């Protein structure tokens, strides 16, 4: 028969008490935080997933801020395009009226004053700012994009924002694509050699009479010239913007030139059609941002639900376990009173 010593009983009781206290302490910590994961060792895999979901939620908060900022900018751009469309429609209406022979030069001169105000309104739209940033200046947002003569000083940059994971959208339009009839030409002036057709080829002045002349430049650089011709036949194109069209319309009104007024009508129509296309583009970008916003909201709901299942404690089960562990601890204390002798006389007895 094995003898159980007092020390063995004491250690066993102490071990049971420590285990019960540890479980009760863990349950009390979960009860105070309402989280069943209080330390990484509780569920290593679950902790990694919770950290991943928390990082994703942090990214979505930044994406939401980007979405709000992007929609604000796009709404301002859309409003500016709407105002610019009204300016061009009003200019077209006046041009149609004054292209008729029914009106006299005095009336056309008076109407030119109204067109000047339309031009000033268009210039105010072109140099519109949000805070300290010009909305039609491309990347160069701190510099005024248009001079009073209609010269564009900005660049062709499109500012992009990430509105969801790896999804970038432009939130601005530069001045060339909005105010110029064509924004893909290489220069704003006609080719200078077009004024001198005789200078397009260089004759060989050293050739003898009756001898065939060969242009040395063409002979040495034929392949290079052919390549450049294939890329762009005429890089110099005459460019017109809204301000030059309105200036021409003002001059035509003041000079009583009905032919010029009629010639400007197709250009005004082209500008109006271009503005409609740009407004549709802004609308499509806004719709894509709204779709990304909806996706982020759904993703946040799913992530919060998944995170709750992993980390949050079941309140009913938690407090039931606390009561059970408290009863176990009380029972352990009472059983220990009967196992351990309280004094030396009881031991000697």
C-alpha positions as a Markdown table, in Angstrom:
| # | Residue | x | y | z |
|---|---|---|---|---|
| 1 | Unk | 0.0 | 0.0 | 0.0 |
| 2 | Unk | 1.4 | 3.3 | -1.0 |
| 3 | Unk | 1.8 | 6.0 | 1.6 |
| 4 | Unk | 0.6 | 9.5 | 0.7 |
| 5 | Unk | 2.7 | 12.1 | 2.5 |
| 6 | Unk | 1.5 | 15.5 | 3.7 |
| 7 | Unk | 3.8 | 17.2 | 1.3 |
| 8 | Unk | 2.3 | 15.2 | -1.6 |
| 9 | Unk | -1.2 | 16.2 | -0.6 |
| 10 | Unk | -0.1 | 19.8 | -0.2 |
| 11 | Unk | 1.5 | 20.0 | -3.7 |
| 12 | Unk | -1.5 | 18.3 | -5.3 |
| 13 | Unk | -3.9 | 20.7 | -3.6 |
| 14 | Unk | -1.7 | 23.7 | -4.6 |
| 15 | Unk | -1.6 | 22.5 | -8.2 |
| 16 | Unk | -5.4 | 22.1 | -8.3 |
| 17 | Unk | -5.9 | 25.5 | -6.8 |
| 18 | Unk | -3.4 | 27.2 | -9.3 |
| 19 | Unk | -5.1 | 25.5 | -12.2 |
| 20 | Unk | -8.6 | 26.6 | -11.1 |
| 21 | Unk | -7.3 | 30.2 | -10.4 |
| 22 | Unk | -5.6 | 30.4 | -13.8 |
| 23 | Unk | -8.8 | 29.3 | -15.6 |
| 24 | Unk | -10.9 | 31.7 | -13.6 |
| 25 | Unk | -8.4 | 34.6 | -14.2 |
| 26 | Unk | -8.5 | 33.9 | -18.0 |
| 27 | Unk | -12.3 | 33.9 | -18.0 |
| 28 | Unk | -12.4 | 37.1 | -16.0 |
| 29 | Unk | -10.1 | 38.8 | -18.4 |
| 30 | Unk | -12.3 | 37.7 | -21.3 |
| 31 | Unk | -15.3 | 39.0 | -19.4 |
| 32 | Unk | -13.7 | 42.4 | -19.0 |
| 33 | Unk | -12.7 | 42.7 | -22.6 |
| 34 | Unk | -15.4 | 40.5 | -24.2 |
| 35 | Unk | -12.6 | 39.0 | -26.3 |
| 36 | Unk | -11.8 | 35.3 | -26.3 |
| 37 | Unk | -8.4 | 35.9 | -27.7 |
| 38 | Unk | -6.4 | 37.6 | -25.0 |
| 39 | Unk | -2.9 | 36.5 | -26.0 |
| 40 | Unk | -1.4 | 35.1 | -29.2 |
| 41 | Unk | -1.1 | 31.6 | -27.7 |
| 42 | Unk | -4.8 | 31.3 | -27.4 |
| 43 | Unk | -5.2 | 30.8 | -31.2 |
| 44 | Unk | -2.1 | 31.5 | -33.3 |
| 45 | Unk | -3.8 | 31.0 | -36.6 |
| 46 | Unk | -6.8 | 33.0 | -35.5 |
| 47 | Unk | -4.6 | 35.9 | -34.3 |
| 48 | Unk | -2.9 | 36.0 | -37.7 |
| 49 | Unk | -6.3 | 36.2 | -39.4 |
| 50 | Unk | -7.5 | 38.9 | -37.0 |
| 51 | Unk | -4.3 | 41.0 | -37.7 |
| 52 | Unk | -4.9 | 40.6 | -41.4 |
| 53 | Unk | -8.5 | 41.7 | -41.1 |
| 54 | Unk | -7.5 | 44.7 | -39.0 |
| 55 | Unk | -4.9 | 45.8 | -41.5 |
| 56 | Unk | -7.5 | 45.5 | -44.3 |
| 57 | Unk | -9.9 | 47.6 | -42.3 |
| 58 | Unk | -7.2 | 50.3 | -41.9 |
| 59 | Unk | -6.6 | 50.3 | -45.6 |
| 60 | Unk | -10.3 | 50.6 | -46.3 |
| 61 | Unk | -10.5 | 53.6 | -44.1 |
| 62 | Unk | -7.8 | 55.3 | -46.2 |
| 63 | Unk | -9.6 | 54.2 | -49.4 |
| 64 | Unk | -12.8 | 55.8 | -48.0 |
| 65 | Unk | -11.0 | 59.1 | -47.4 |
| 66 | Unk | -9.6 | 58.9 | -51.0 |
| 67 | Unk | -13.1 | 58.2 | -52.3 |
| 68 | Unk | -14.6 | 61.2 | -50.5 |
| 69 | Unk | -11.8 | 63.5 | -51.8 |
| 70 | Unk | -12.0 | 62.1 | -55.3 |
| 71 | Unk | -15.7 | 62.5 | -55.6 |
| 72 | Unk | -15.5 | 66.1 | -54.3 |
| 73 | Unk | -12.9 | 66.9 | -57.0 |
| 74 | Unk | -14.9 | 65.2 | -59.8 |
| 75 | Unk | -18.1 | 66.9 | -58.7 |
| 76 | Unk | -16.4 | 70.3 | -59.0 |
| 77 | Unk | -15.0 | 69.4 | -62.4 |
| 78 | Unk | -18.4 | 68.2 | -63.6 |
| 79 | Unk | -20.0 | 71.5 | -62.4 |
| 80 | Unk | -17.3 | 73.5 | -64.2 |
| 81 | Unk | -17.9 | 71.6 | -67.4 |
| 82 | Unk | -21.7 | 72.2 | -67.0 |
| 83 | Unk | -21.1 | 75.9 | -66.6 |
| 84 | Unk | -18.7 | 75.9 | -69.6 |
| 85 | Unk | -21.3 | 74.2 | -71.7 |
| 86 | Unk | -23.8 | 76.9 | -70.8 |
| 87 | Unk | -21.3 | 79.5 | -71.9 |
| 88 | Unk | -20.7 | 77.9 | -75.2 |
| 89 | Unk | -24.4 | 77.3 | -75.8 |
| 90 | Unk | -25.1 | 80.9 | -75.1 |
| 91 | Unk | -22.3 | 82.0 | -77.5 |
| 92 | Unk | -23.8 | 79.7 | -80.1 |
| 93 | Unk | -27.2 | 81.1 | -79.6 |
| 94 | Unk | -25.9 | 84.7 | -80.1 |
| 95 | Unk | -23.8 | 83.6 | -83.1 |
| 96 | Unk | -26.8 | 82.1 | -84.8 |
| 97 | Unk | -28.8 | 85.2 | -84.2 |
| 98 | Unk | -26.2 | 87.6 | -85.4 |
| 99 | Unk | -25.2 | 85.6 | -88.5 |
| 100 | Unk | -28.5 | 86.7 | -90.0 |
| 101 | Unk | -28.7 | 89.9 | -92.1 |
| 102 | Unk | -31.7 | 91.0 | -90.0 |
| 103 | Unk | -29.4 | 92.7 | -87.5 |
| 104 | Unk | -27.3 | 95.8 | -88.2 |
| 105 | Unk | -23.7 | 96.5 | -87.2 |
| 106 | Unk | -24.7 | 98.5 | -84.1 |
| 107 | Unk | -26.5 | 95.6 | -82.7 |
| 108 | Unk | -23.7 | 93.2 | -83.4 |
| 109 | Unk | -21.3 | 95.6 | -81.7 |
| 110 | Unk | -23.5 | 95.6 | -78.6 |
| 111 | Unk | -23.7 | 91.8 | -78.6 |
| 112 | Unk | -19.9 | 91.6 | -78.7 |
| 113 | Unk | -19.9 | 93.1 | -75.2 |
| 114 | Unk | -22.1 | 90.2 | -74.0 |
| 115 | Unk | -19.7 | 87.7 | -75.6 |
| 116 | Unk | -16.8 | 89.4 | -73.8 |
| 117 | Unk | -18.6 | 88.6 | -70.5 |
| 118 | Unk | -19.0 | 85.0 | -71.6 |
| 119 | Unk | -15.2 | 84.9 | -72.3 |
| 120 | Unk | -14.5 | 86.3 | -68.9 |
| 121 | Unk | -16.8 | 83.7 | -67.3 |
| 122 | Unk | -14.9 | 81.0 | -69.3 |
| 123 | Unk | -11.6 | 82.3 | -68.0 |
| 124 | Unk | -12.9 | 82.3 | -64.4 |
| 125 | Unk | -13.9 | 78.6 | -64.9 |
| 126 | Unk | -10.5 | 77.8 | -66.4 |
| 127 | Unk | -8.6 | 79.3 | -63.4 |
| 128 | Unk | -11.0 | 77.8 | -60.8 |
| 129 | Unk | -9.4 | 76.6 | -57.6 |
| 130 | Unk | -10.3 | 74.2 | -54.8 |
| 131 | Unk | -8.5 | 75.7 | -51.8 |
| 132 | Unk | -5.1 | 76.7 | -53.1 |
| 133 | Unk | -5.0 | 74.2 | -56.0 |
| 134 | Unk | -6.1 | 74.9 | -59.6 |
| 135 | Unk | -8.3 | 72.1 | -60.9 |
| 136 | Unk | -7.4 | 72.4 | -64.6 |
| 137 | Unk | -3.6 | 72.8 | -64.2 |
| 138 | Unk | -2.6 | 69.1 | -64.4 |
| 139 | Unk | 0.2 | 68.3 | -61.9 |
| 140 | Unk | 1.2 | 72.0 | -61.7 |
| 141 | Unk | -1.7 | 72.8 | -59.4 |
| 142 | Unk | -0.1 | 75.8 | -57.6 |
| 143 | Unk | 0.3 | 77.8 | -60.8 |
| 144 | Unk | -2.5 | 79.6 | -62.7 |
| 145 | Unk | -3.1 | 77.5 | -65.8 |
| 146 | Unk | -4.4 | 80.1 | -68.2 |
| 147 | Unk | -3.2 | 83.6 | -69.0 |
| 148 | Unk | -5.6 | 86.4 | -70.0 |
| 149 | Unk | -4.7 | 85.7 | -73.7 |
| 150 | Unk | -5.8 | 82.1 | -73.3 |
| 151 | Unk | -2.3 | 80.6 | -73.2 |
| 152 | Unk | -2.1 | 77.3 | -71.2 |
| 153 | Unk | 0.7 | 77.1 | -68.7 |
| 154 | Unk | -0.1 | 73.8 | -67.1 |
| 155 | Unk | 0.8 | 70.3 | -68.1 |
| 156 | Unk | -1.1 | 67.1 | -69.2 |
| 157 | Unk | -0.9 | 65.4 | -65.8 |
| 158 | Unk | -3.8 | 63.4 | -64.4 |
| 159 | Unk | -3.8 | 63.1 | -60.6 |
| 160 | Unk | -4.8 | 59.6 | -59.6 |
| 161 | Unk | -6.0 | 58.1 | -56.3 |
| 162 | Unk | -6.3 | 54.6 | -55.2 |
| 163 | Unk | -9.9 | 54.0 | -54.2 |
| 164 | Unk | -9.7 | 50.3 | -53.6 |
| 165 | Unk | -6.9 | 47.7 | -53.7 |
| 166 | Unk | -4.8 | 48.3 | -56.8 |
| 167 | Unk | -7.6 | 50.4 | -58.4 |
| 168 | Unk | -6.5 | 53.9 | -59.4 |
| 169 | Unk | -8.7 | 56.5 | -61.0 |
| 170 | Unk | -8.0 | 60.1 | -62.3 |
| 171 | Unk | -9.7 | 62.8 | -60.3 |
| 172 | Unk | -8.9 | 65.8 | -62.5 |
| 173 | Unk | -8.8 | 67.0 | -66.1 |
| 174 | Unk | -6.0 | 69.2 | -67.5 |
| 175 | Unk | -6.7 | 72.4 | -69.3 |
| 176 | Unk | -5.7 | 71.1 | -72.8 |
| 177 | Unk | -8.3 | 68.4 | -72.9 |
| 178 | Unk | -11.1 | 70.7 | -71.7 |
| 179 | Unk | -10.4 | 74.1 | -73.4 |
| 180 | Unk | -8.6 | 73.1 | -76.5 |
| 181 | Unk | -10.4 | 71.7 | -79.6 |
| 182 | Unk | -7.5 | 69.2 | -80.1 |
| 183 | Unk | -5.2 | 68.3 | -77.3 |
| 184 | Unk | -2.9 | 65.8 | -79.0 |
| 185 | Unk | -1.0 | 68.2 | -81.4 |
| 186 | Unk | 2.7 | 68.9 | -80.9 |
| 187 | Unk | 2.6 | 72.7 | -81.2 |
| 188 | Unk | 0.3 | 75.6 | -81.4 |
| 189 | Unk | 1.6 | 77.3 | -84.5 |
| 190 | Unk | 1.8 | 76.2 | -88.1 |
| 191 | Unk | 5.0 | 74.8 | -89.5 |
| 192 | Unk | 7.3 | 77.7 | -90.3 |
| 193 | Unk | 8.5 | 76.2 | -93.6 |
| 194 | Unk | 5.0 | 76.1 | -95.0 |
| 195 | Unk | 5.4 | 79.8 | -95.8 |
| 196 | Unk | 8.5 | 79.1 | -97.9 |
| 197 | Unk | 7.7 | 76.1 | -100.2 |
| 198 | Unk | 11.0 | 76.6 | -102.2 |
| 199 | Unk | 13.0 | 75.9 | -99.1 |
| 200 | Unk | 11.6 | 72.4 | -98.4 |
| 201 | Unk | 14.4 | 70.9 | -100.6 |
| 202 | Unk | 18.0 | 72.1 | -100.7 |
| 203 | Unk | 19.5 | 72.1 | -104.2 |
| 204 | Unk | 23.1 | 71.3 | -104.8 |
| 205 | Unk | 24.6 | 74.6 | -106.0 |
| 206 | Unk | 27.9 | 73.0 | -106.7 |
| 207 | Unk | 26.6 | 70.7 | -109.4 |
| 208 | Unk | 27.7 | 71.4 | -113.0 |
| 209 | Unk | 25.3 | 72.3 | -115.7 |
| 210 | Unk | 23.5 | 69.3 | -117.1 |
| 211 | Unk | 24.5 | 67.1 | -114.1 |
| 212 | Unk | 21.8 | 65.5 | -112.0 |
| 213 | Unk | 21.5 | 67.2 | -108.6 |
| 214 | Unk | 21.2 | 65.0 | -105.5 |
| 215 | Unk | 20.3 | 66.3 | -102.1 |
| 216 | Unk | 23.0 | 65.1 | -99.8 |
| 217 | Unk | 20.8 | 65.4 | -96.8 |
| 218 | Unk | 18.1 | 63.2 | -98.3 |
| 219 | Unk | 20.8 | 60.6 | -99.4 |
| 220 | Unk | 22.4 | 60.4 | -96.0 |
| 221 | Unk | 19.3 | 60.5 | -93.8 |
| 222 | Unk | 16.7 | 58.9 | -96.0 |
| 223 | Unk | 15.9 | 56.1 | -93.5 |
| 224 | Unk | 15.6 | 58.6 | -90.6 |
| 225 | Unk | 13.3 | 60.9 | -92.5 |
| 226 | Unk | 11.1 | 58.0 | -93.6 |
| 227 | Unk | 10.8 | 56.8 | -90.0 |
| 228 | Unk | 9.8 | 60.2 | -88.7 |
| 229 | Unk | 7.3 | 60.6 | -91.5 |
| 230 | Unk | 5.7 | 57.3 | -90.5 |
| 231 | Unk | 5.4 | 58.4 | -86.9 |
| 232 | Unk | 3.8 | 61.8 | -87.6 |
| 233 | Unk | 3.5 | 63.4 | -91.0 |
| 234 | Unk | 2.8 | 66.9 | -89.7 |
| 235 | Unk | 3.6 | 67.5 | -86.1 |
| 236 | Unk | 2.8 | 71.2 | -86.4 |
| 237 | Unk | -1.0 | 71.8 | -86.3 |
| 238 | Unk | -3.0 | 74.9 | -85.9 |
| 239 | Unk | -4.6 | 74.7 | -82.5 |
| 240 | Unk | -7.7 | 76.5 | -81.3 |
| 241 | Unk | -9.2 | 76.7 | -77.8 |
| 242 | Unk | -12.3 | 78.2 | -76.4 |
| 243 | Unk | -10.8 | 81.6 | -75.8 |
| 244 | Unk | -9.5 | 82.0 | -79.4 |
| 245 | Unk | -12.9 | 81.0 | -80.7 |
| 246 | Unk | -14.7 | 83.5 | -78.5 |
| 247 | Unk | -12.1 | 86.2 | -79.4 |
| 248 | Unk | -12.7 | 85.5 | -83.1 |
| 249 | Unk | -16.5 | 85.8 | -82.5 |
| 250 | Unk | -16.0 | 89.1 | -80.7 |
| 251 | Unk | -13.9 | 90.4 | -83.6 |
| 252 | Unk | -16.5 | 89.2 | -86.1 |
| 253 | Unk | -19.3 | 91.0 | -84.2 |
| 254 | Unk | -17.3 | 94.2 | -83.9 |
| 255 | Unk | -16.3 | 94.1 | -87.6 |
| 256 | Unk | -19.8 | 93.1 | -88.8 |
| 257 | Unk | -18.4 | 90.0 | -90.5 |
| 258 | Unk | -21.3 | 87.6 | -90.9 |
| 259 | Unk | -19.3 | 85.1 | -93.0 |
| 260 | Unk | -16.8 | 84.7 | -90.1 |
| 261 | Unk | -19.6 | 84.3 | -87.7 |
| 262 | Unk | -21.1 | 81.5 | -89.8 |
| 263 | Unk | -17.7 | 79.9 | -90.1 |
| 264 | Unk | -17.3 | 79.8 | -86.3 |
| 265 | Unk | -20.6 | 77.9 | -85.7 |
| 266 | Unk | -19.2 | 74.4 | -86.6 |
| 267 | Unk | -16.2 | 75.1 | -84.2 |
| 268 | Unk | -18.6 | 76.1 | -81.4 |
| 269 | Unk | -20.6 | 72.9 | -82.1 |
| 270 | Unk | -17.4 | 70.9 | -81.9 |
| 271 | Unk | -16.5 | 72.4 | -78.6 |
| 272 | Unk | -20.0 | 71.8 | -77.2 |
| 273 | Unk | -19.8 | 68.1 | -78.3 |
| 274 | Unk | -16.4 | 67.7 | -76.8 |
| 275 | Unk | -17.7 | 69.1 | -73.4 |
| 276 | Unk | -20.6 | 66.6 | -73.5 |
| 277 | Unk | -18.0 | 63.8 | -74.0 |
| 278 | Unk | -15.9 | 65.0 | -71.1 |
| 279 | Unk | -18.9 | 65.2 | -68.9 |
| 280 | Unk | -19.8 | 61.6 | -69.8 |
| 281 | Unk | -16.2 | 60.6 | -68.9 |
| 282 | Unk | -16.4 | 62.3 | -65.5 |
| 283 | Unk | -19.7 | 60.5 | -64.9 |
| 284 | Unk | -18.2 | 57.1 | -65.7 |
| 285 | Unk | -15.3 | 57.8 | -63.4 |
| 286 | Unk | -17.7 | 58.8 | -60.6 |
| 287 | Unk | -19.7 | 55.7 | -61.2 |
| 288 | Unk | -16.7 | 53.5 | -60.9 |
| 289 | Unk | -15.7 | 55.2 | -57.7 |
| 290 | Unk | -19.2 | 54.7 | -56.3 |
| 291 | Unk | -19.0 | 51.0 | -57.2 |
| 292 | Unk | -15.6 | 50.8 | -55.4 |
| 293 | Unk | -17.2 | 52.5 | -52.4 |
| 294 | Unk | -20.0 | 50.0 | -52.3 |
| 295 | Unk | -17.5 | 47.1 | -52.5 |
| 296 | Unk | -15.5 | 48.5 | -49.6 |
| 297 | Unk | -18.6 | 48.8 | -47.5 |
| 298 | Unk | -19.6 | 45.2 | -48.2 |
| 299 | Unk | -16.0 | 44.1 | -47.5 |
| 300 | Unk | -16.0 | 45.9 | -44.2 |
| 301 | Unk | -19.2 | 44.2 | -43.1 |
| 302 | Unk | -17.9 | 40.7 | -44.1 |
| 303 | Unk | -14.5 | 41.4 | -42.4 |
| 304 | Unk | -16.2 | 42.6 | -39.2 |
| 305 | Unk | -18.4 | 39.5 | -39.1 |
| 306 | Unk | -15.5 | 37.2 | -39.6 |
| 307 | Unk | -13.4 | 39.0 | -37.0 |
| 308 | Unk | -16.2 | 38.8 | -34.5 |
| 309 | Unk | -16.5 | 35.1 | -35.0 |
| 310 | Unk | -12.8 | 34.6 | -34.3 |
| 311 | Unk | -12.0 | 37.1 | -31.5 |
| 312 | Unk | -15.2 | 38.0 | -29.8 |
| 313 | Unk | -16.4 | 36.0 | -26.8 |
| 314 | Unk | -19.8 | 34.3 | -26.4 |
| 315 | Unk | -21.2 | 36.3 | -23.5 |
| 316 | Unk | -23.7 | 33.7 | -22.3 |
| 317 | Unk | -21.2 | 30.9 | -22.4 |
| 318 | Unk | -18.5 | 33.1 | -20.9 |
| 319 | Unk | -20.4 | 34.0 | -17.7 |
| 320 | Unk | -21.7 | 30.4 | -17.4 |
| 321 | Unk | -18.0 | 29.2 | -17.5 |
| 322 | Unk | -17.1 | 31.8 | -14.9 |
| 323 | Unk | -19.8 | 30.6 | -12.5 |
| 324 | Unk | -18.7 | 27.0 | -13.1 |
| 325 | Unk | -15.0 | 27.8 | -12.4 |
| 326 | Unk | -16.0 | 29.8 | -9.2 |
| 327 | Unk | -17.9 | 26.7 | -8.0 |
| 328 | Unk | -14.9 | 24.5 | -8.8 |
| 329 | Unk | -12.5 | 26.8 | -6.9 |
| 330 | Unk | -14.9 | 26.8 | -3.9 |
| 331 | Unk | -15.1 | 23.0 | -3.9 |
| 332 | Unk | -11.4 | 22.7 | -4.1 |
| 333 | Unk | -10.9 | 24.9 | -1.0 |
| 334 | Unk | -13.4 | 22.9 | 1.0 |
| 335 | Unk | -11.9 | 19.6 | 0.0 |
| 336 | Unk | -8.5 | 20.8 | 0.9 |
| 337 | Unk | -9.7 | 21.5 | 4.5 |
| 338 | Unk | -10.4 | 17.8 | 5.0 |
| 339 | Unk | -7.2 | 16.5 | 3.4 |
| 340 | Unk | -4.6 | 18.6 | 5.3 |
| 341 | Unk | -4.2 | 18.2 | 9.1 |
| 342 | Unk | -4.7 | 21.6 | 10.8 |
| 343 | Unk | -2.3 | 21.1 | 13.7 |
| 344 | Unk | 0.6 | 19.0 | 15.1 |
| 345 | Unk | -1.6 | 17.1 | 17.6 |
| 346 | Unk | -3.9 | 15.8 | 14.8 |
| 347 | Unk | -0.7 | 14.6 | 13.0 |
| 348 | Unk | 0.6 | 12.8 | 16.1 |
| 349 | Unk | -2.8 | 11.3 | 16.8 |
